[in-house]
Amino acid sequence: MKNSKVHRIFLSNFKKLILDSEKPWLVKFTSDTCHLCQGLKPVFEKVAAAFDGQVNFGNVNTRVERKLSEIFIEDGVPTLYYFDTDGTHFEVQWPEDPDPESGYSFIHLSSFLASAVDNE
């Protein structure tokens, strides 16, 4: 997507971009063959635009980056992780009422990020 706020994450740039960052990151782990992952893409782009300057956003293609997938993915994709500036990270919980097209909704992710950014 042109002018995307979502960075492609690889094992080779993971430490520099995410672990050494002065801003928190929301990273989605997706597969190009996953229906929910494709539905999440526009939602994630919209959230990335809304939180531009406060949070960085990344995407890991699990079919390409198998090592990162082995480390972070337990129950399939899409999976989101929040990486804080202090080195802590955790999986963003699946909504109680998942969106049928993307799993996560704009409202769910916006609420989560607003709370996470306020706690810094």
Chimera marker file (.cmm) of the C-alpha trace (Angstrom):
<marker_set name="trace">
<marker id="1" x="0.000" y="0.000" z="0.000" r="1" g="1" b="0" radius="0.5"/>
<marker id="2" x="1.381" y="3.389" z="-1.002" r="1" g="1" b="0" radius="0.5"/>
<marker id="3" x="2.388" y="5.644" z="1.911" r="1" g="1" b="0" radius="0.5"/>
<marker id="4" x="1.798" y="2.810" z="4.351" r="1" g="1" b="0" radius="0.5"/>
<marker id="5" x="2.680" y="3.418" z="8.001" r="1" g="1" b="0" radius="0.5"/>
<marker id="6" x="3.237" y="-0.333" z="8.449" r="1" g="1" b="0" radius="0.5"/>
<marker id="7" x="6.859" y="-1.499" z="8.222" r="1" g="1" b="0" radius="0.5"/>
<marker id="8" x="7.844" y="-4.927" z="6.961" r="1" g="1" b="0" radius="0.5"/>
<marker id="9" x="9.617" y="-6.785" z="9.738" r="1" g="1" b="0" radius="0.5"/>
<marker id="10" x="12.265" y="-9.413" z="9.136" r="1" g="1" b="0" radius="0.5"/>
<marker id="11" x="14.589" y="-11.245" z="11.500" r="1" g="1" b="0" radius="0.5"/>
<marker id="12" x="17.395" y="-9.078" z="10.098" r="1" g="1" b="0" radius="0.5"/>
<marker id="13" x="15.773" y="-5.769" z="11.141" r="1" g="1" b="0" radius="0.5"/>
<marker id="14" x="13.772" y="-6.915" z="14.171" r="1" g="1" b="0" radius="0.5"/>
<marker id="15" x="16.256" y="-5.839" z="16.853" r="1" g="1" b="0" radius="0.5"/>
<marker id="16" x="17.115" y="-2.487" z="15.289" r="1" g="1" b="0" radius="0.5"/>
<marker id="17" x="13.546" y="-1.479" z="14.503" r="1" g="1" b="0" radius="0.5"/>
<marker id="18" x="11.617" y="-2.913" z="17.439" r="1" g="1" b="0" radius="0.5"/>
<marker id="19" x="13.856" y="-3.795" z="20.370" r="1" g="1" b="0" radius="0.5"/>
<marker id="20" x="16.030" y="-0.668" z="20.085" r="1" g="1" b="0" radius="0.5"/>
<marker id="21" x="13.103" y="1.683" z="19.437" r="1" g="1" b="0" radius="0.5"/>
<marker id="22" x="12.213" y="4.752" z="21.458" r="1" g="1" b="0" radius="0.5"/>
<marker id="23" x="8.541" y="4.277" z="20.539" r="1" g="1" b="0" radius="0.5"/>
<marker id="24" x="6.316" y="1.265" z="21.203" r="1" g="1" b="0" radius="0.5"/>
<marker id="25" x="5.400" y="-1.092" z="18.378" r="1" g="1" b="0" radius="0.5"/>
<marker id="26" x="2.277" y="-2.990" z="17.428" r="1" g="1" b="0" radius="0.5"/>
<marker id="27" x="3.308" y="-5.892" z="15.224" r="1" g="1" b="0" radius="0.5"/>
<marker id="28" x="0.960" y="-8.197" z="13.364" r="1" g="1" b="0" radius="0.5"/>
<marker id="29" x="2.004" y="-11.690" z="12.431" r="1" g="1" b="0" radius="0.5"/>
<marker id="30" x="0.101" y="-12.692" z="9.312" r="1" g="1" b="0" radius="0.5"/>
<marker id="31" x="0.109" y="-15.032" z="6.349" r="1" g="1" b="0" radius="0.5"/>
<marker id="32" x="-0.764" y="-14.138" z="2.795" r="1" g="1" b="0" radius="0.5"/>
<marker id="33" x="-2.995" y="-17.224" z="2.607" r="1" g="1" b="0" radius="0.5"/>
<marker id="34" x="-5.108" y="-16.346" z="5.680" r="1" g="1" b="0" radius="0.5"/>
<marker id="35" x="-8.573" y="-14.828" z="5.123" r="1" g="1" b="0" radius="0.5"/>
<marker id="36" x="-8.636" y="-13.026" z="8.492" r="1" g="1" b="0" radius="0.5"/>
<marker id="37" x="-5.121" y="-11.685" z="7.881" r="1" g="1" b="0" radius="0.5"/>
<marker id="38" x="-6.225" y="-10.130" z="4.611" r="1" g="1" b="0" radius="0.5"/>
<marker id="39" x="-9.263" y="-8.607" z="6.335" r="1" g="1" b="0" radius="0.5"/>
<marker id="40" x="-7.037" y="-7.188" z="9.075" r="1" g="1" b="0" radius="0.5"/>
<marker id="41" x="-4.804" y="-5.327" z="6.633" r="1" g="1" b="0" radius="0.5"/>
<marker id="42" x="-7.094" y="-2.275" z="6.068" r="1" g="1" b="0" radius="0.5"/>
<marker id="43" x="-8.031" y="-2.146" z="9.765" r="1" g="1" b="0" radius="0.5"/>
<marker id="44" x="-4.362" y="-2.174" z="10.752" r="1" g="1" b="0" radius="0.5"/>
<marker id="45" x="-3.522" y="0.534" z="8.191" r="1" g="1" b="0" radius="0.5"/>
<marker id="46" x="-6.324" y="2.730" z="9.587" r="1" g="1" b="0" radius="0.5"/>
<marker id="47" x="-5.094" y="2.261" z="13.168" r="1" g="1" b="0" radius="0.5"/>
<marker id="48" x="-1.501" y="2.957" z="12.058" r="1" g="1" b="0" radius="0.5"/>
<marker id="49" x="-2.606" y="6.245" z="10.505" r="1" g="1" b="0" radius="0.5"/>
<marker id="50" x="-4.594" y="7.191" z="13.624" r="1" g="1" b="0" radius="0.5"/>
<marker id="51" x="-1.634" y="6.554" z="15.962" r="1" g="1" b="0" radius="0.5"/>
<marker id="52" x="1.087" y="7.870" z="13.644" r="1" g="1" b="0" radius="0.5"/>
<marker id="53" x="3.853" y="9.459" z="15.708" r="1" g="1" b="0" radius="0.5"/>
<marker id="54" x="2.845" y="7.666" z="18.915" r="1" g="1" b="0" radius="0.5"/>
<marker id="55" x="3.260" y="4.003" z="18.004" r="1" g="1" b="0" radius="0.5"/>
<marker id="56" x="5.184" y="2.240" z="15.247" r="1" g="1" b="0" radius="0.5"/>
<marker id="57" x="3.491" y="-0.530" z="13.281" r="1" g="1" b="0" radius="0.5"/>
<marker id="58" x="4.944" y="-3.619" z="11.675" r="1" g="1" b="0" radius="0.5"/>
<marker id="59" x="3.997" y="-6.750" z="9.810" r="1" g="1" b="0" radius="0.5"/>
<marker id="60" x="5.728" y="-10.123" z="9.895" r="1" g="1" b="0" radius="0.5"/>
<marker id="61" x="4.832" y="-12.497" z="7.075" r="1" g="1" b="0" radius="0.5"/>
<marker id="62" x="4.915" y="-15.836" z="8.869" r="1" g="1" b="0" radius="0.5"/>
<marker id="63" x="5.429" y="-17.768" z="5.640" r="1" g="1" b="0" radius="0.5"/>
<marker id="64" x="8.687" y="-15.849" z="5.059" r="1" g="1" b="0" radius="0.5"/>
<marker id="65" x="9.930" y="-15.275" z="8.612" r="1" g="1" b="0" radius="0.5"/>
<marker id="66" x="9.640" y="-18.726" z="10.102" r="1" g="1" b="0" radius="0.5"/>
<marker id="67" x="12.093" y="-18.086" z="12.964" r="1" g="1" b="0" radius="0.5"/>
<marker id="68" x="10.122" y="-15.083" z="14.264" r="1" g="1" b="0" radius="0.5"/>
<marker id="69" x="6.946" y="-17.114" z="13.845" r="1" g="1" b="0" radius="0.5"/>
<marker id="70" x="8.373" y="-19.940" z="15.939" r="1" g="1" b="0" radius="0.5"/>
<marker id="71" x="9.215" y="-17.492" z="18.703" r="1" g="1" b="0" radius="0.5"/>
<marker id="72" x="5.940" y="-15.577" z="18.851" r="1" g="1" b="0" radius="0.5"/>
<marker id="73" x="3.095" y="-17.599" z="17.334" r="1" g="1" b="0" radius="0.5"/>
<marker id="74" x="1.298" y="-20.156" z="19.479" r="1" g="1" b="0" radius="0.5"/>
<marker id="75" x="-2.265" y="-20.363" z="18.173" r="1" g="1" b="0" radius="0.5"/>
<marker id="76" x="-2.126" y="-19.286" z="14.537" r="1" g="1" b="0" radius="0.5"/>
<marker id="77" x="-2.561" y="-16.045" z="12.675" r="1" g="1" b="0" radius="0.5"/>
<marker id="78" x="-3.394" y="-13.269" z="12.762" r="1" g="1" b="0" radius="0.5"/>
<marker id="79" x="-1.598" y="-12.592" z="16.017" r="1" g="1" b="0" radius="0.5"/>
<marker id="80" x="-0.693" y="-9.154" z="17.340" r="1" g="1" b="0" radius="0.5"/>
<marker id="81" x="2.105" y="-8.296" z="19.746" r="1" g="1" b="0" radius="0.5"/>
<marker id="82" x="2.711" y="-5.041" z="21.575" r="1" g="1" b="0" radius="0.5"/>
<marker id="83" x="6.377" y="-4.207" z="22.192" r="1" g="1" b="0" radius="0.5"/>
<marker id="84" x="6.938" y="-1.489" z="24.777" r="1" g="1" b="0" radius="0.5"/>
<marker id="85" x="9.999" y="0.748" z="24.947" r="1" g="1" b="0" radius="0.5"/>
<marker id="86" x="11.172" y="-0.903" z="28.179" r="1" g="1" b="0" radius="0.5"/>
<marker id="87" x="11.636" y="-4.240" z="26.435" r="1" g="1" b="0" radius="0.5"/>
<marker id="88" x="8.417" y="-5.863" z="27.596" r="1" g="1" b="0" radius="0.5"/>
<marker id="89" x="6.136" y="-7.435" z="25.045" r="1" g="1" b="0" radius="0.5"/>
<marker id="90" x="2.888" y="-9.349" z="25.094" r="1" g="1" b="0" radius="0.5"/>
<marker id="91" x="0.261" y="-10.748" z="22.800" r="1" g="1" b="0" radius="0.5"/>
<marker id="92" x="-2.765" y="-8.516" z="22.283" r="1" g="1" b="0" radius="0.5"/>
<marker id="93" x="-5.785" y="-10.518" z="23.349" r="1" g="1" b="0" radius="0.5"/>
<marker id="94" x="-8.344" y="-11.546" z="20.765" r="1" g="1" b="0" radius="0.5"/>
<marker id="95" x="-11.569" y="-9.536" z="21.204" r="1" g="1" b="0" radius="0.5"/>
<marker id="96" x="-14.479" y="-11.185" z="22.999" r="1" g="1" b="0" radius="0.5"/>
<marker id="97" x="-16.625" y="-10.490" z="19.944" r="1" g="1" b="0" radius="0.5"/>
<marker id="98" x="-14.191" y="-10.887" z="17.006" r="1" g="1" b="0" radius="0.5"/>
<marker id="99" x="-14.848" y="-9.124" z="13.744" r="1" g="1" b="0" radius="0.5"/>
<marker id="100" x="-15.853" y="-11.798" z="11.189" r="1" g="1" b="0" radius="0.5"/>
<marker id="101" x="-13.661" y="-10.278" z="8.454" r="1" g="1" b="0" radius="0.5"/>
<marker id="102" x="-10.506" y="-9.365" z="10.377" r="1" g="1" b="0" radius="0.5"/>
<marker id="103" x="-10.704" y="-10.757" z="13.888" r="1" g="1" b="0" radius="0.5"/>
<marker id="104" x="-9.690" y="-7.444" z="15.403" r="1" g="1" b="0" radius="0.5"/>
<marker id="105" x="-11.688" y="-4.251" z="14.880" r="1" g="1" b="0" radius="0.5"/>
<marker id="106" x="-10.566" y="-0.638" z="14.627" r="1" g="1" b="0" radius="0.5"/>
<marker id="107" x="-12.403" y="0.142" z="17.869" r="1" g="1" b="0" radius="0.5"/>
<marker id="108" x="-10.762" y="-2.764" z="19.716" r="1" g="1" b="0" radius="0.5"/>
<marker id="109" x="-7.245" y="-1.857" z="18.562" r="1" g="1" b="0" radius="0.5"/>
<marker id="110" x="-7.731" y="1.887" z="19.071" r="1" g="1" b="0" radius="0.5"/>
<marker id="111" x="-8.980" y="1.353" z="22.619" r="1" g="1" b="0" radius="0.5"/>
<marker id="112" x="-6.089" y="-0.977" z="23.383" r="1" g="1" b="0" radius="0.5"/>
<marker id="113" x="-3.478" y="1.462" z="22.023" r="1" g="1" b="0" radius="0.5"/>
<marker id="114" x="-5.026" y="4.506" z="23.705" r="1" g="1" b="0" radius="0.5"/>
<marker id="115" x="-4.786" y="2.701" z="27.028" r="1" g="1" b="0" radius="0.5"/>
<marker id="116" x="-1.243" y="1.434" z="26.361" r="1" g="1" b="0" radius="0.5"/>
<marker id="117" x="0.027" y="4.875" z="25.293" r="1" g="1" b="0" radius="0.5"/>
<marker id="118" x="-1.608" y="6.556" z="28.314" r="1" g="1" b="0" radius="0.5"/>
<marker id="119" x="0.173" y="4.130" z="30.654" r="1" g="1" b="0" radius="0.5"/>
<marker id="120" x="3.642" y="5.166" z="29.458" r="1" g="1" b="0" radius="0.5"/>
<link id1="1" id2="2" r="1" g="1" b="0" radius="0.2"/>
<link id1="2" id2="3" r="1" g="1" b="0" radius="0.2"/>
<link id1="3" id2="4" r="1" g="1" b="0" radius="0.2"/>
<link id1="4" id2="5" r="1" g="1" b="0" radius="0.2"/>
<link id1="5" id2="6" r="1" g="1" b="0" radius="0.2"/>
<link id1="6" id2="7" r="1" g="1" b="0" radius="0.2"/>
<link id1="7" id2="8" r="1" g="1" b="0" radius="0.2"/>
<link id1="8" id2="9" r="1" g="1" b="0" radius="0.2"/>
<link id1="9" id2="10" r="1" g="1" b="0" radius="0.2"/>
<link id1="10" id2="11" r="1" g="1" b="0" radius="0.2"/>
<link id1="11" id2="12" r="1" g="1" b="0" radius="0.2"/>
<link id1="12" id2="13" r="1" g="1" b="0" radius="0.2"/>
<link id1="13" id2="14" r="1" g="1" b="0" radius="0.2"/>
<link id1="14" id2="15" r="1" g="1" b="0" radius="0.2"/>
<link id1="15" id2="16" r="1" g="1" b="0" radius="0.2"/>
<link id1="16" id2="17" r="1" g="1" b="0" radius="0.2"/>
<link id1="17" id2="18" r="1" g="1" b="0" radius="0.2"/>
<link id1="18" id2="19" r="1" g="1" b="0" radius="0.2"/>
<link id1="19" id2="20" r="1" g="1" b="0" radius="0.2"/>
<link id1="20" id2="21" r="1" g="1" b="0" radius="0.2"/>
<link id1="21" id2="22" r="1" g="1" b="0" radius="0.2"/>
<link id1="22" id2="23" r="1" g="1" b="0" radius="0.2"/>
<link id1="23" id2="24" r="1" g="1" b="0" radius="0.2"/>
<link id1="24" id2="25" r="1" g="1" b="0" radius="0.2"/>
<link id1="25" id2="26" r="1" g="1" b="0" radius="0.2"/>
<link id1="26" id2="27" r="1" g="1" b="0" radius="0.2"/>
<link id1="27" id2="28" r="1" g="1" b="0" radius="0.2"/>
<link id1="28" id2="29" r="1" g="1" b="0" radius="0.2"/>
<link id1="29" id2="30" r="1" g="1" b="0" radius="0.2"/>
<link id1="30" id2="31" r="1" g="1" b="0" radius="0.2"/>
<link id1="31" id2="32" r="1" g="1" b="0" radius="0.2"/>
<link id1="32" id2="33" r="1" g="1" b="0" radius="0.2"/>
<link id1="33" id2="34" r="1" g="1" b="0" radius="0.2"/>
<link id1="34" id2="35" r="1" g="1" b="0" radius="0.2"/>
<link id1="35" id2="36" r="1" g="1" b="0" radius="0.2"/>
<link id1="36" id2="37" r="1" g="1" b="0" radius="0.2"/>
<link id1="37" id2="38" r="1" g="1" b="0" radius="0.2"/>
<link id1="38" id2="39" r="1" g="1" b="0" radius="0.2"/>
<link id1="39" id2="40" r="1" g="1" b="0" radius="0.2"/>
<link id1="40" id2="41" r="1" g="1" b="0" radius="0.2"/>
<link id1="41" id2="42" r="1" g="1" b="0" radius="0.2"/>
<link id1="42" id2="43" r="1" g="1" b="0" radius="0.2"/>
<link id1="43" id2="44" r="1" g="1" b="0" radius="0.2"/>
<link id1="44" id2="45" r="1" g="1" b="0" radius="0.2"/>
<link id1="45" id2="46" r="1" g="1" b="0" radius="0.2"/>
<link id1="46" id2="47" r="1" g="1" b="0" radius="0.2"/>
<link id1="47" id2="48" r="1" g="1" b="0" radius="0.2"/>
<link id1="48" id2="49" r="1" g="1" b="0" radius="0.2"/>
<link id1="49" id2="50" r="1" g="1" b="0" radius="0.2"/>
<link id1="50" id2="51" r="1" g="1" b="0" radius="0.2"/>
<link id1="51" id2="52" r="1" g="1" b="0" radius="0.2"/>
<link id1="52" id2="53" r="1" g="1" b="0" radius="0.2"/>
<link id1="53" id2="54" r="1" g="1" b="0" radius="0.2"/>
<link id1="54" id2="55" r="1" g="1" b="0" radius="0.2"/>
<link id1="55" id2="56" r="1" g="1" b="0" radius="0.2"/>
<link id1="56" id2="57" r="1" g="1" b="0" radius="0.2"/>
<link id1="57" id2="58" r="1" g="1" b="0" radius="0.2"/>
<link id1="58" id2="59" r="1" g="1" b="0" radius="0.2"/>
<link id1="59" id2="60" r="1" g="1" b="0" radius="0.2"/>
<link id1="60" id2="61" r="1" g="1" b="0" radius="0.2"/>
<link id1="61" id2="62" r="1" g="1" b="0" radius="0.2"/>
<link id1="62" id2="63" r="1" g="1" b="0" radius="0.2"/>
<link id1="63" id2="64" r="1" g="1" b="0" radius="0.2"/>
<link id1="64" id2="65" r="1" g="1" b="0" radius="0.2"/>
<link id1="65" id2="66" r="1" g="1" b="0" radius="0.2"/>
<link id1="66" id2="67" r="1" g="1" b="0" radius="0.2"/>
<link id1="67" id2="68" r="1" g="1" b="0" radius="0.2"/>
<link id1="68" id2="69" r="1" g="1" b="0" radius="0.2"/>
<link id1="69" id2="70" r="1" g="1" b="0" radius="0.2"/>
<link id1="70" id2="71" r="1" g="1" b="0" radius="0.2"/>
<link id1="71" id2="72" r="1" g="1" b="0" radius="0.2"/>
<link id1="72" id2="73" r="1" g="1" b="0" radius="0.2"/>
<link id1="73" id2="74" r="1" g="1" b="0" radius="0.2"/>
<link id1="74" id2="75" r="1" g="1" b="0" radius="0.2"/>
<link id1="75" id2="76" r="1" g="1" b="0" radius="0.2"/>
<link id1="76" id2="77" r="1" g="1" b="0" radius="0.2"/>
<link id1="77" id2="78" r="1" g="1" b="0" radius="0.2"/>
<link id1="78" id2="79" r="1" g="1" b="0" radius="0.2"/>
<link id1="79" id2="80" r="1" g="1" b="0" radius="0.2"/>
<link id1="80" id2="81" r="1" g="1" b="0" radius="0.2"/>
<link id1="81" id2="82" r="1" g="1" b="0" radius="0.2"/>
<link id1="82" id2="83" r="1" g="1" b="0" radius="0.2"/>
<link id1="83" id2="84" r="1" g="1" b="0" radius="0.2"/>
<link id1="84" id2="85" r="1" g="1" b="0" radius="0.2"/>
<link id1="85" id2="86" r="1" g="1" b="0" radius="0.2"/>
<link id1="86" id2="87" r="1" g="1" b="0" radius="0.2"/>
<link id1="87" id2="88" r="1" g="1" b="0" radius="0.2"/>
<link id1="88" id2="89" r="1" g="1" b="0" radius="0.2"/>
<link id1="89" id2="90" r="1" g="1" b="0" radius="0.2"/>
<link id1="90" id2="91" r="1" g="1" b="0" radius="0.2"/>
<link id1="91" id2="92" r="1" g="1" b="0" radius="0.2"/>
<link id1="92" id2="93" r="1" g="1" b="0" radius="0.2"/>
<link id1="93" id2="94" r="1" g="1" b="0" radius="0.2"/>
<link id1="94" id2="95" r="1" g="1" b="0" radius="0.2"/>
<link id1="95" id2="96" r="1" g="1" b="0" radius="0.2"/>
<link id1="96" id2="97" r="1" g="1" b="0" radius="0.2"/>
<link id1="97" id2="98" r="1" g="1" b="0" radius="0.2"/>
<link id1="98" id2="99" r="1" g="1" b="0" radius="0.2"/>
<link id1="99" id2="100" r="1" g="1" b="0" radius="0.2"/>
<link id1="100" id2="101" r="1" g="1" b="0" radius="0.2"/>
<link id1="101" id2="102" r="1" g="1" b="0" radius="0.2"/>
<link id1="102" id2="103" r="1" g="1" b="0" radius="0.2"/>
<link id1="103" id2="104" r="1" g="1" b="0" radius="0.2"/>
<link id1="104" id2="105" r="1" g="1" b="0" radius="0.2"/>
<link id1="105" id2="106" r="1" g="1" b="0" radius="0.2"/>
<link id1="106" id2="107" r="1" g="1" b="0" radius="0.2"/>
<link id1="107" id2="108" r="1" g="1" b="0" radius="0.2"/>
<link id1="108" id2="109" r="1" g="1" b="0" radius="0.2"/>
<link id1="109" id2="110" r="1" g="1" b="0" radius="0.2"/>
<link id1="110" id2="111" r="1" g="1" b="0" radius="0.2"/>
<link id1="111" id2="112" r="1" g="1" b="0" radius="0.2"/>
<link id1="112" id2="113" r="1" g="1" b="0" radius="0.2"/>
<link id1="113" id2="114" r="1" g="1" b="0" radius="0.2"/>
<link id1="114" id2="115" r="1" g="1" b="0" radius="0.2"/>
<link id1="115" id2="116" r="1" g="1" b="0" radius="0.2"/>
<link id1="116" id2="117" r="1" g="1" b="0" radius="0.2"/>
<link id1="117" id2="118" r="1" g="1" b="0" radius="0.2"/>
<link id1="118" id2="119" r="1" g="1" b="0" radius="0.2"/>
<link id1="119" id2="120" r="1" g="1" b="0" radius="0.2"/>
</marker_set>
